[in-house]
Amino acid sequence: MKVELIIPIETLRGALRKDGYYFRLYRGVQIVQRCPNRSGHTKTAAEAANQRKFAAKYGRRKPASDAGLTNEEKDPTHE
């Protein structure tokens, strides 16, 4: 749904409240949309395979320095 905002606000992006709607700018037009409800969604075999493939390629454990640990506190199982 197209939205016309009041004068001091030029654009909005994201959800303002937890009411199930969010704002975005699409091709120069301000739009409000309902947030997708995926609570009852079950993954298809293709979706599950894509998630496993993504995790295998990009899923890495953060280094100890990024996790806020010192060298003495490093996890010995993931070196």
N, CA, C and O atoms as CSV, one atom per row, in Angstrom:
chain,resi,resn,atom,element,x,y,z
A,1,MET,N,N,0.849,-1.159,0.000
A,1,MET,CA,C,0.000,0.000,0.000
A,1,MET,C,C,0.907,1.238,0.000
A,1,MET,O,O,1.852,1.319,0.785
A,2,LYS,N,N,0.620,2.185,-0.868
A,2,LYS,CA,C,1.395,3.418,-0.917
A,2,LYS,C,C,1.052,4.281,0.294
A,2,LYS,O,O,-0.082,4.293,0.774
A,3,VAL,N,N,2.053,4.994,0.766
A,3,VAL,CA,C,1.890,5.814,1.958
A,3,VAL,C,C,2.375,7.223,1.657
A,3,VAL,O,O,3.391,7.395,0.983
A,4,GLU,N,N,1.666,8.228,2.144
A,4,GLU,CA,C,2.128,9.606,2.053
A,4,GLU,C,C,2.425,10.077,3.471
A,4,GLU,O,O,1.535,10.131,4.319
A,5,LEU,N,N,3.685,10.417,3.717
A,5,LEU,CA,C,4.116,10.801,5.049
A,5,LEU,C,C,3.936,12.292,5.281
A,5,LEU,O,O,3.816,13.070,4.335
A,6,ILE,N,N,3.919,12.684,6.555
A,6,ILE,CA,C,3.794,14.100,6.869
A,6,ILE,C,C,5.099,14.812,6.514
A,6,ILE,O,O,6.135,14.161,6.383
A,7,ILE,N,N,5.066,16.106,6.359
A,7,ILE,CA,C,6.158,16.909,5.799
A,7,ILE,C,C,7.529,16.698,6.451
A,7,ILE,O,O,8.481,16.471,5.704
A,8,PRO,N,N,7.715,16.752,7.767
A,8,PRO,CA,C,9.091,16.653,8.261
A,8,PRO,C,C,9.719,15.267,8.063
A,8,PRO,O,O,10.943,15.142,8.111
A,9,ILE,N,N,8.908,14.227,7.843
A,9,ILE,CA,C,9.436,12.875,7.670
A,9,ILE,C,C,9.479,12.570,6.183
A,9,ILE,O,O,8.447,12.528,5.514
A,10,GLU,N,N,10.688,12.358,5.674
A,10,GLU,CA,C,10.846,12.101,4.249
A,10,GLU,C,C,10.625,10.627,3.913
A,10,GLU,O,O,9.852,10.303,3.011
A,11,THR,N,N,11.305,9.732,4.638
A,11,THR,CA,C,11.143,8.303,4.408
A,11,THR,C,C,11.203,7.550,5.732
A,11,THR,O,O,11.750,8.040,6.720
A,12,LEU,N,N,10.632,6.357,5.731
A,12,LEU,CA,C,10.704,5.444,6.871
A,12,LEU,C,C,11.203,4.109,6.361
A,12,LEU,O,O,10.946,3.731,5.218
A,13,ARG,N,N,11.930,3.388,7.229
A,13,ARG,CA,C,12.395,2.063,6.864
A,13,ARG,C,C,12.338,1.175,8.094
A,13,ARG,O,O,12.867,1.528,9.148
A,14,GLY,N,N,11.695,0.023,7.957
A,14,GLY,CA,C,11.615,-0.931,9.056
A,14,GLY,C,C,10.290,-0.865,9.786
A,14,GLY,O,O,9.377,-0.145,9.383
A,15,ALA,N,N,10.194,-1.626,10.868
A,15,ALA,CA,C,8.974,-1.692,11.671
A,15,ALA,C,C,9.020,-0.628,12.757
A,15,ALA,O,O,10.041,-0.457,13.424
A,16,LEU,N,N,7.938,0.072,12.931
A,16,LEU,CA,C,7.858,1.085,13.983
A,16,LEU,C,C,7.364,0.478,15.291
A,16,LEU,O,O,7.865,0.808,16.366
A,17,ARG,N,N,6.394,-0.396,15.194
A,17,ARG,CA,C,5.830,-1.068,16.357
A,17,ARG,C,C,5.766,-2.557,16.065
A,17,ARG,O,O,6.097,-2.989,14.961
A,18,LYS,N,N,5.351,-3.331,17.028
A,18,LYS,CA,C,5.194,-4.774,16.841
A,18,LYS,C,C,3.765,-5.087,16.395
A,18,LYS,O,O,3.139,-6.015,16.906
A,19,ASP,N,N,3.258,-4.309,15.443
A,19,ASP,CA,C,1.886,-4.501,14.995
A,19,ASP,C,C,1.778,-5.327,13.715
A,19,ASP,O,O,0.680,-5.513,13.190
A,20,GLY,N,N,2.911,-5.824,13.207
A,20,GLY,CA,C,2.861,-6.689,12.043
A,20,GLY,C,C,3.036,-5.977,10.717
A,20,GLY,O,O,2.807,-6.581,9.669
A,21,TYR,N,N,3.437,-4.708,10.726
A,21,TYR,CA,C,3.656,-3.960,9.488
A,21,TYR,C,C,5.044,-3.335,9.496
A,21,TYR,O,O,5.594,-3.034,10.555
A,22,TYR,N,N,5.609,-3.144,8.296
A,22,TYR,CA,C,6.889,-2.451,8.177
A,22,TYR,C,C,6.857,-1.517,6.977
A,22,TYR,O,O,6.059,-1.688,6.055
A,23,PHE,N,N,7.741,-0.526,7.009
A,23,PHE,CA,C,7.824,0.485,5.962
A,23,PHE,C,C,9.067,0.258,5.123
A,23,PHE,O,O,10.097,-0.182,5.634
A,24,ARG,N,N,8.971,0.560,3.832
A,24,ARG,CA,C,10.134,0.505,2.958
A,24,ARG,C,C,9.935,1.459,1.791
A,24,ARG,O,O,8.821,1.897,1.503
A,25,LEU,N,N,11.044,1.768,1.126
A,25,LEU,CA,C,11.021,2.641,-0.040
A,25,LEU,C,C,11.244,1.764,-1.259
A,25,LEU,O,O,12.266,1.083,-1.344
A,26,TYR,N,N,10.314,1.763,-2.205
A,26,TYR,CA,C,10.408,0.943,-3.407
A,26,TYR,C,C,10.254,1.833,-4.626
A,26,TYR,O,O,9.189,2.404,-4.865
A,27,ARG,N,N,11.331,1.945,-5.396
A,27,ARG,CA,C,11.346,2.770,-6.612
A,27,ARG,C,C,10.870,4.193,-6.360
A,27,ARG,O,O,10.130,4.768,-7.157
A,28,GLY,N,N,11.309,4.748,-5.235
A,28,GLY,CA,C,10.982,6.125,-4.900
A,28,GLY,C,C,9.619,6.320,-4.271
A,28,GLY,O,O,9.229,7.456,-4.001
A,29,VAL,N,N,8.881,5.246,-4.030
A,29,VAL,CA,C,7.546,5.333,-3.434
A,29,VAL,C,C,7.597,4.701,-2.047
A,29,VAL,O,O,8.102,3.590,-1.883
A,30,GLN,N,N,7.079,5.403,-1.062
A,30,GLN,CA,C,7.029,4.884,0.309
A,30,GLN,C,C,5.892,3.872,0.403
A,30,GLN,O,O,4.758,4.159,0.020
A,31,ILE,N,N,6.209,2.683,0.918
A,31,ILE,CA,C,5.238,1.597,0.980
A,31,ILE,C,C,5.187,1.036,2.396
A,31,ILE,O,O,6.204,0.970,3.087
A,32,VAL,N,N,3.980,0.630,2.821
A,32,VAL,CA,C,3.821,-0.101,4.078
A,32,VAL,C,C,3.316,-1.493,3.712
A,32,VAL,O,O,2.403,-1.643,2.899
A,33,GLN,N,N,3.932,-2.521,4.334
A,33,GLN,CA,C,3.561,-3.900,4.041
A,33,GLN,C,C,3.403,-4.692,5.322
A,33,GLN,O,O,3.967,-4.352,6.362
A,34,ARG,N,N,2.626,-5.751,5.223
A,34,ARG,CA,C,2.470,-6.653,6.353
A,34,ARG,C,C,3.711,-7.531,6.446
A,34,ARG,O,O,4.222,-8.003,5.431
A,35,CYS,N,N,4.194,-7.747,7.666
A,35,CYS,CA,C,5.352,-8.613,7.878
A,35,CYS,C,C,4.960,-10.060,7.577
A,35,CYS,O,O,3.849,-10.480,7.901
A,36,PRO,N,N,5.858,-10.818,6.963
A,36,PRO,CA,C,5.541,-12.213,6.685
A,36,PRO,C,C,5.431,-13.023,7.974
A,36,PRO,O,O,6.204,-12.818,8.910
A,37,ASN,N,N,4.482,-13.929,8.019
A,37,ASN,CA,C,4.284,-14.798,9.173
A,37,ASN,C,C,4.754,-16.198,8.783
A,37,ASN,O,O,4.064,-16.903,8.046
A,38,ARG,N,N,5.922,-16.599,9.274
A,38,ARG,CA,C,6.485,-17.897,8.921
A,38,ARG,C,C,6.421,-18.865,10.101
A,38,ARG,O,O,7.152,-19.856,10.132
A,39,SER,N,N,5.554,-18.584,11.067
A,39,SER,CA,C,5.497,-19.413,12.267
A,39,SER,C,C,5.020,-20.832,11.965
A,39,SER,O,O,5.473,-21.770,12.622
A,40,GLY,N,N,4.139,-21.023,11.015
A,40,GLY,CA,C,3.632,-22.351,10.710
A,40,GLY,C,C,4.315,-22.987,9.512
A,40,GLY,O,O,3.864,-24.020,9.017
A,41,HIS,N,N,5.396,-22.381,9.041
A,41,HIS,CA,C,6.074,-22.866,7.838
A,41,HIS,C,C,6.924,-24.089,8.130
A,41,HIS,O,O,7.673,-24.112,9.106
A,42,THR,N,N,6.808,-25.094,7.296
A,42,THR,CA,C,7.698,-26.254,7.376
A,42,THR,C,C,8.602,-26.224,6.159
A,42,THR,O,O,8.147,-25.965,5.045
A,43,LYS,N,N,9.877,-26.489,6.371
A,43,LYS,CA,C,10.856,-26.423,5.291
A,43,LYS,C,C,10.629,-27.536,4.280
A,43,LYS,O,O,10.307,-28.669,4.638
A,44,THR,N,N,10.803,-27.189,3.011
A,44,THR,CA,C,10.799,-28.214,1.982
A,44,THR,C,C,12.179,-28.867,1.977
A,44,THR,O,O,13.114,-28.363,2.599
A,45,ALA,N,N,12.296,-29.967,1.286
A,45,ALA,CA,C,13.582,-30.658,1.198
A,45,ALA,C,C,14.631,-29.747,0.558
A,45,ALA,O,O,15.792,-29.757,0.968
A,46,ALA,N,N,14.235,-28.970,-0.433
A,46,ALA,CA,C,15.170,-28.064,-1.108
A,46,ALA,C,C,15.631,-26.944,-0.174
A,46,ALA,O,O,16.805,-26.572,-0.187
A,47,GLU,N,N,14.713,-26.401,0.640
A,47,GLU,CA,C,15.086,-25.345,1.592
A,47,GLU,C,C,16.062,-25.878,2.635
A,47,GLU,O,O,17.050,-25.217,2.954
A,48,ALA,N,N,15.794,-27.048,3.157
A,48,ALA,CA,C,16.682,-27.642,4.162
A,48,ALA,C,C,18.060,-27.918,3.565
A,48,ALA,O,O,19.077,-27.685,4.218
A,49,ALA,N,N,18.099,-28.412,2.326
A,49,ALA,CA,C,19.374,-28.679,1.664
A,49,ALA,C,C,20.144,-27.388,1.444
A,49,ALA,O,O,21.360,-27.355,1.634
A,50,ASN,N,N,19.452,-26.317,1.043
A,50,ASN,CA,C,20.112,-25.020,0.841
A,50,ASN,C,C,20.682,-24.481,2.139
A,50,ASN,O,O,21.780,-23.923,2.142
A,51,GLN,N,N,19.957,-24.634,3.253
A,51,GLN,CA,C,20.459,-24.163,4.542
A,51,GLN,C,C,21.695,-24.945,4.975
A,51,GLN,O,O,22.650,-24.360,5.486
A,52,ARG,N,N,21.685,-26.266,4.774
A,52,ARG,CA,C,22.859,-27.072,5.123
A,52,ARG,C,C,24.060,-26.687,4.260
A,52,ARG,O,O,25.180,-26.591,4.761
A,53,LYS,N,N,23.827,-26.467,2.970
A,53,LYS,CA,C,24.898,-26.078,2.053
A,53,LYS,C,C,25.486,-24.717,2.437
A,53,LYS,O,O,26.702,-24.532,2.414
A,54,PHE,N,N,24.607,-23.763,2.790
A,54,PHE,CA,C,25.054,-22.435,3.214
A,54,PHE,C,C,25.876,-22.537,4.497
A,54,PHE,O,O,26.930,-21.910,4.607
A,55,ALA,N,N,25.404,-23.321,5.465
A,55,ALA,CA,C,26.108,-23.463,6.744
A,55,ALA,C,C,27.474,-24.110,6.544
A,55,ALA,O,O,28.446,-23.727,7.195
A,56,ALA,N,N,27.551,-25.088,5.647
A,56,ALA,CA,C,28.825,-25.752,5.393
A,56,ALA,C,C,29.826,-24.800,4.744
A,56,ALA,O,O,31.024,-24.862,5.021
A,57,LYS,N,N,29.324,-23.920,3.881
A,57,LYS,CA,C,30.219,-23.007,3.164
A,57,LYS,C,C,30.610,-21.797,4.006
A,57,LYS,O,O,31.778,-21.408,4.012
A,58,TYR,N,N,29.658,-21.195,4.715
A,58,TYR,CA,C,29.904,-19.926,5.403
A,58,TYR,C,C,29.899,-20.023,6.921
A,58,TYR,O,O,30.331,-19.082,7.587
A,59,GLY,N,N,29.431,-21.114,7.487
A,59,GLY,CA,C,29.335,-21.227,8.940
A,59,GLY,C,C,30.681,-21.535,9.552
A,59,GLY,O,O,31.153,-22.670,9.492
A,60,ARG,N,N,31.296,-20.536,10.135
A,60,ARG,CA,C,32.587,-20.720,10.787
A,60,ARG,C,C,32.497,-20.203,12.216
A,60,ARG,O,O,31.753,-19.267,12.510
A,61,ARG,N,N,33.259,-20.821,13.085
A,61,ARG,CA,C,33.321,-20.360,14.461
A,61,ARG,C,C,34.162,-19.096,14.512
A,61,ARG,O,O,35.192,-19.000,13.845
A,62,LYS,N,N,33.724,-18.133,15.299
A,62,LYS,CA,C,34.477,-16.886,15.440
A,62,LYS,C,C,35.790,-17.153,16.157
A,62,LYS,O,O,35.846,-18.006,17.043
A,63,PRO,N,N,36.843,-16.442,15.790
A,63,PRO,CA,C,38.097,-16.577,16.537
A,63,PRO,C,C,37.916,-16.115,17.981
A,63,PRO,O,O,37.014,-15.333,18.280
A,64,ALA,N,N,38.772,-16.599,18.865
A,64,ALA,CA,C,38.655,-16.266,20.285
A,64,ALA,C,C,38.732,-14.761,20.508
A,64,ALA,O,O,38.095,-14.238,21.422
A,65,SER,N,N,39.509,-14.056,19.678
A,65,SER,CA,C,39.634,-12.615,19.853
A,65,SER,C,C,38.305,-11.907,19.572
A,65,SER,O,O,37.999,-10.898,20.208
A,66,ASP,N,N,37.518,-12.422,18.629
A,66,ASP,CA,C,36.223,-11.821,18.325
A,66,ASP,C,C,35.179,-12.148,19.387
A,66,ASP,O,O,34.238,-11.380,19.588
A,67,ALA,N,N,35.338,-13.270,20.061
A,67,ALA,CA,C,34.381,-13.688,21.072
A,67,ALA,C,C,34.653,-13.017,22.416
A,67,ALA,O,O,33.905,-13.222,23.371
A,68,GLY,N,N,35.721,-12.212,22.497
A,68,GLY,CA,C,36.045,-11.520,23.730
A,68,GLY,C,C,36.877,-12.356,24.680
A,68,GLY,O,O,37.003,-12.007,25.853
A,69,LEU,N,N,37.443,-13.447,24.205
A,69,LEU,CA,C,38.267,-14.304,25.050
A,69,LEU,C,C,39.733,-13.954,24.876
A,69,LEU,O,O,40.150,-13.464,23.827
A,70,THR,N,N,40.499,-14.210,25.908
A,70,THR,CA,C,41.950,-14.036,25.801
A,70,THR,C,C,42.559,-15.339,25.320
A,70,THR,O,O,41.863,-16.348,25.212
A,71,ASN,N,N,43.846,-15.325,25.030
A,71,ASN,CA,C,44.517,-16.529,24.552
A,71,ASN,C,C,44.429,-17.673,25.547
A,71,ASN,O,O,44.347,-18.832,25.141
A,72,GLU,N,N,44.444,-17.377,26.839
A,72,GLU,CA,C,44.390,-18.416,27.852
A,72,GLU,C,C,43.014,-19.066,27.907
A,72,GLU,O,O,42.896,-20.217,28.328
A,73,GLU,N,N,41.978,-18.355,27.494
A,73,GLU,CA,C,40.616,-18.861,27.601
A,73,GLU,C,C,40.119,-19.505,26.314
A,73,GLU,O,O,38.945,-19.866,26.225
A,74,LYS,N,N,40.976,-19.657,25.323
A,74,LYS,CA,C,40.527,-20.226,24.049
A,74,LYS,C,C,39.931,-21.610,24.243
A,74,LYS,O,O,40.383,-22.393,25.079
A,75,ASP,N,N,38.940,-21.882,23.474
A,75,ASP,CA,C,38.282,-23.183,23.513
A,75,ASP,C,C,39.210,-24.215,22.882
A,75,ASP,O,O,39.511,-24.101,21.694
A,76,PRO,N,N,39.673,-25.208,23.618
A,76,PRO,CA,C,40.648,-26.170,23.072
A,76,PRO,C,C,40.063,-27.059,21.976
A,76,PRO,O,O,40.814,-27.638,21.191
A,77,THR,N,N,38.737,-27.177,21.909
A,77,THR,CA,C,38.139,-28.035,20.893
A,77,THR,C,C,38.092,-27.381,19.525
A,77,THR,O,O,37.911,-28.071,18.523
A,78,HIS,N,N,38.252,-26.063,19.459
A,78,HIS,CA,C,38.167,-25.335,18.183
A,78,HIS,C,C,39.391,-24.458,18.019
A,78,HIS,O,O,39.326,-23.258,18.285
A,79,GLU,N,N,40.499,-25.027,17.590
A,79,GLU,CA,C,41.711,-24.215,17.421
A,79,GLU,C,C,42.010,-23.944,15.997
A,79,GLU,O,O,42.996,-23.274,15.690
